[in-house]
Amino acid sequence: MQFLITAYDGPGMLEKRMEVRERHLENMKKRKGSVLCAGGLLDEEGKMKGSVLVMDFPGREQLDEYLNTEPYYVEKVWTDVKVEVMNVVILNHERVR
C-alpha cells in the first residue's frame, strides 16, 4: 500500500526541525525501500514548514510503526499529520500500475 503523508510543523518549530533533521534523515535512510518520494514543504520565504512523503508499506500498521520512530513526529516538530492511502501509478517516469 502506498501512503501520502502531509505533515505540517508547529508554529516556531524551524529551529527544532533543524536540530532534529539529521536524525530524521538517518531514519529515512534506514527505510529507503519504503520511501518513494520525500521533501520539505516551504513557506513564501522559502523556509521549511513541513514535509510530504510518499511511502510504501504492507499496511497501515507498518506505517504507524514508522511514524513512532520518526524524529519529527516523536519530537513533536510535526503537529498536524495527515495520512491518505494512494495508488502510485507512475514512478521514476515509468508506469507501475
N, C-alpha and C positions, 0 to 999 in steps of 0.2 A: 504494500500500500504506500502511496505517496501522500505526503502531508505538506501543506503550505503553512508555515509558521510566520506570523507577523507579530513582532514584539516591540513595543514602544518603551523607551526609557522613562523613568520617573523624572519629575522636574529637578533640575540641578544635578543630574547624575553623570554629566560628561566626565568630570574628574574621576569619579568612582569607576566608570566604564573603562577609562584609560588605565587605571590601576589594576583592574581585573583582566584586561584584554589578553595578556599572554597566556593566562590560564584557560581562557575561553578558546583561544586558537589551538592550544595543546589538546584540549578536549575534542575539538572538531577534528584535529589530525587523527586522533585515536579512532574516530568514527568515519574516516574518509570514504569507506564503502557505502555509507548511508547518506552522505551529503551529495546531493545532485547539484545544488547551487546555493550560494550564501553570500550575503553582503550587508553593508550598513545602509540604513535609511538616513538621508541628510536633510537638514532644515534649509531654509532660504539662504543662510550664510555659509552653507557647506559643512556644517558641524554635524557629527553623528547624533541621531536622536532615537535610534532603534535599529532593528535587524529584520531581515527577511531571509528565510531559509526554506528550501525545498528539500525534503528528506524522504528517504525510502526505508521503511521498516516493515517487518512481517505483520505488525498490527499496532493498535493504539497502546497496548501495554508496554511494548518496547520503546515507543516514542516517549511515554511517561517516564520510563527508566532513564532515558537520555536526559530529559528535562531535569530530573532530580540530581543529575551530575553536572549540569550546565552552570558554570560560574555566574553568568549574568542573571540566571534565574535564581540560583541559591543565594547570591549576594544581594538580590532584590534591585539590581540595576534595571531589569525589565519589570515594569509594574502593570503593564497591560499586554497580555499574551493571548493571541487568537490562533486557534488551530483549526484548519479545514482539511478535509480529505480532498485530494485532487487526482486527476488522471493525467499523468505526463504522457504526451503524445509525441513530442519532438524533443530529442536530447542530443546535444552536440551536432546540430544541423541534420540529424537523422531521425526518421520516423521510427518510433519504437512500438507503437500500437496502431 
